[in-house]
Amino acid sequence: MANQRIHDELASVGIMSQADVESWFVCDEVQLAPAVAGSVINTDDNMRVETRAPREAFLPLMESNSVWIENLANQAKQKPK
């Protein structure tokens, strides 16, 4: 945030402080590990996200993923800092 260019870029999307950045944190590696176990990592060589996301964007799984992420966010809000 001390760098003016970075500050201005972040401010353009409503991020004004470290607390704003931290508010996006919903889980750590331990909580995320079961959800991504066995997943293929996106790389420049396989471009998994670019080739799969458009085909899977409207699958029913998207709703359950959204609920899971919301629950993680709620848990993070309830944790004492």
MIDOSE-1310 file (N, C-alpha, C; in nm, 2 decimals, decimal comma, always signed):
residues 81
manq	+0,08/-0,12/+0,00/+0,00/+0,00/+0,00/+0,09/+0,13/+0,00; +0,21/+0,11/+0,04/+0,30/+0,23/+0,04/+0,34/+0,27/-0,10; +0,34/+0,18/-0,20/+0,37/+0,22/-0,34/+0,24/+0,28/-0,40; +0,25/+0,40/-0,44/+0,14/+0,48/-0,49/+0,07/+0,41/-0,61
rihd	+0,14/+0,35/-0,70/+0,08/+0,29/-0,82/+0,00/+0,17/-0,77; +0,06/+0,09/-0,68/-0,02/-0,03/-0,63/-0,14/+0,02/-0,55; -0,12/+0,12/-0,47/-0,24/+0,17/-0,39/-0,35/+0,22/-0,48; -0,31/+0,29/-0,59/-0,42/+0,34/-0,68/-0,49/+0,22/-0,75
elas	-0,41/+0,12/-0,79/-0,47/+0,00/-0,86/-0,57/-0,07/-0,76; -0,52/-0,09/-0,64/-0,61/-0,16/-0,54/-0,73/-0,08/-0,51; -0,71/+0,05/-0,50/-0,82/+0,14/-0,46/-0,93/+0,14/-0,57; -0,89/+0,12/-0,70/-0,98/+0,11/-0,81/-1,08/+0,00/-0,79
vgim	-1,05/-0,10/-0,71/-1,14/-0,22/-0,69/-1,19/-0,22/-0,54; -1,17/-0,11/-0,47/-1,22/-0,10/-0,34/-1,13/-0,15/-0,23; -1,01/-0,18/-0,26/-0,92/-0,23/-0,16/-0,83/-0,12/-0,11; -0,86/-0,08/+0,01/-0,79/+0,04/+0,07/-0,69/+0,02/+0,18
sqad	-0,69/-0,10/+0,23/-0,61/-0,13/+0,35/-0,57/-0,28/+0,35; -0,48/-0,31/+0,45/-0,45/-0,45/+0,47/-0,57/-0,53/+0,51; -0,66/-0,47/+0,59/-0,78/-0,53/+0,64/-0,87/-0,57/+0,53; -0,87/-0,49/+0,42/-0,95/-0,52/+0,30/-0,90/-0,64/+0,23
vesw	-0,77/-0,66/+0,23/-0,71/-0,77/+0,16/-0,74/-0,90/+0,25; -0,72/-0,89/+0,38/-0,75/-1,00/+0,47/-0,89/-1,04/+0,47; -0,98/-0,95/+0,44/-1,12/-0,99/+0,44/-1,16/-1,09/+0,33; -1,07/-1,11/+0,23/-1,09/-1,21/+0,12/-1,04/-1,34/+0,16
fvcd	-0,96/-1,35/+0,27/-0,91/-1,48/+0,32/-1,02/-1,57/+0,37; -1,05/-1,68/+0,31/-1,15/-1,77/+0,36/-1,10/-1,90/+0,42; -0,98/-1,94/+0,38/-0,93/-2,07/+0,44/-0,78/-2,07/+0,41; -0,72/-2,17/+0,48/-0,58/-2,19/+0,46/-0,55/-2,32/+0,39
evql	-0,43/-2,36/+0,37/-0,40/-2,48/+0,30/-0,46/-2,61/+0,36; -0,46/-2,61/+0,49/-0,52/-2,73/+0,56/-0,67/-2,75/+0,52; -0,74/-2,64/+0,53/-0,88/-2,65/+0,50/-0,91/-2,67/+0,35; -0,82/-2,62/+0,27/-0,84/-2,63/+0,12/-0,80/-2,77/+0,07
apav	-0,70/-2,83/+0,13/-0,64/-2,96/+0,08/-0,74/-3,07/+0,04; -0,85/-3,10/+0,13/-0,94/-3,20/+0,09/-1,02/-3,17/-0,04; -1,04/-3,04/-0,06/-1,12/-3,00/-0,18/-1,04/-3,01/-0,31; -0,91/-3,00/-0,30/-0,82/-3,00/-0,42/-0,74/-3,13/-0,44
agsv	-0,76/-3,22/-0,35/-0,68/-3,35/-0,35/-0,70/-3,41/-0,49; -0,59/-3,45/-0,55/-0,60/-3,51/-0,68/-0,62/-3,42/-0,80; -0,63/-3,30/-0,78/-0,66/-3,20/-0,89/-0,54/-3,18/-0,97; -0,57/-3,15/-1,10/-0,46/-3,12/-1,19/-0,42/-2,97/-1,18
intd	-0,30/-2,94/-1,16/-0,25/-2,80/-1,14/-0,25/-2,73/-1,28; -0,31/-2,61/-1,28/-0,31/-2,54/-1,41/-0,17/-2,48/-1,43; -0,12/-2,50/-1,55/+0,02/-2,46/-1,59/+0,01/-2,39/-1,73; +0,12/-2,33/-1,77/+0,12/-2,27/-1,91/+0,12/-2,39/-2,01
dnmr	+0,16/-2,51/-1,97/+0,16/-2,62/-2,07/+0,03/-2,68/-2,09; -0,05/-2,69/-1,99/-0,18/-2,76/-2,00/-0,30/-2,66/-2,01; -0,29/-2,54/-1,96/-0,39/-2,44/-1,97/-0,53/-2,50/-1,93; -0,53/-2,57/-1,82/-0,65/-2,64/-1,77/-0,77/-2,54/-1,75
vetr	-0,74/-2,43/-1,68/-0,85/-2,34/-1,65/-0,91/-2,28/-1,78; -0,82/-2,24/-1,87/-0,87/-2,18/-2,00/-0,95/-2,28/-2,08; -0,92/-2,41/-2,08/-0,99/-2,50/-2,16/-1,11/-2,57/-2,10; -1,11/-2,58/-1,96/-1,21/-2,65/-1,89/-1,32/-2,56/-1,84
apre	-1,28/-2,44/-1,79/-1,38/-2,35/-1,72/-1,50/-2,32/-1,81; -1,48/-2,28/-1,93/-1,60/-2,25/-2,01/-1,70/-2,37/-2,03; -1,65/-2,49/-2,03/-1,73/-2,61/-2,05/-1,80/-2,64/-1,91; -1,74/-2,61/-1,80/-1,79/-2,65/-1,67/-1,86/-2,54/-1,60
aflp	-1,86/-2,42/-1,65/-1,91/-2,30/-1,58/-2,06/-2,32/-1,53; -2,14/-2,39/-1,60/-2,28/-2,40/-1,56/-2,32/-2,54/-1,51; -2,22/-2,62/-1,47/-2,25/-2,75/-1,41/-2,32/-2,73/-1,27; -2,40/-2,82/-1,23/-2,46/-2,81/-1,09/-2,36/-2,80/-0,98
lmes	-2,24/-2,85/-1,00/-2,13/-2,85/-0,90/-2,10/-2,70/-0,86; -2,12/-2,61/-0,95/-2,09/-2,47/-0,92/-2,17/-2,42/-0,80; -2,29/-2,46/-0,78/-2,37/-2,42/-0,67/-2,32/-2,47/-0,54; -2,28/-2,60/-0,54/-2,23/-2,66/-0,42/-2,09/-2,60/-0,38
nsvw	-2,01/-2,57/-0,48/-1,88/-2,50/-0,46/-1,91/-2,36/-0,40; -2,01/-2,29/-0,45/-2,04/-2,16/-0,40/-2,08/-2,17/-0,25; -2,16/-2,26/-0,21/-2,20/-2,28/-0,08/-2,08/-2,32/+0,01; -1,99/-2,40/-0,04/-1,87/-2,44/+0,04/-1,78/-2,32/+0,07
ienl	-1,76/-2,23/-0,04/-1,68/-2,11/-0,02/-1,75/-2,02/+0,08; -1,88/-2,00/+0,07/-1,95/-1,91/+0,16/-1,93/-1,96/+0,30; -1,94/-2,09/+0,32/-1,92/-2,15/+0,46/-1,78/-2,12/+0,51; -1,68/-2,14/+0,42/-1,54/-2,11/+0,46/-1,53/-1,96/+0,50
anqa	-1,59/-1,87/+0,43/-1,58/-1,73/+0,45/-1,65/-1,70/+0,59; -1,76/-1,76/+0,62/-1,83/-1,74/+0,74/-1,75/-1,79/+0,86; -1,68/-1,90/+0,84/-1,60/-1,96/+0,95/-1,48/-1,86/+0,97; -1,42/-1,81/+0,87/-1,31/-1,72/+0,88/-1,35/-1,59/+0,96
kqkp	-1,47/-1,54/+0,93/-1,52/-1,42/+1,00/-1,54/-1,45/+1,15; -1,57/-1,57/+1,19/-1,60/-1,61/+1,33/-1,47/-1,64/+1,41; -1,36/-1,66/+1,34/-1,23/-1,69/+1,41/-1,18/-1,56/+1,47; -1,13/-1,57/+1,60/-1,07/-1,45/+1,66/-0,93/-1,43/+1,59
k	-0,90/-1,30/+1,58/-0,78/-1,26/+1,52/-0,67/-1,24/+1,62
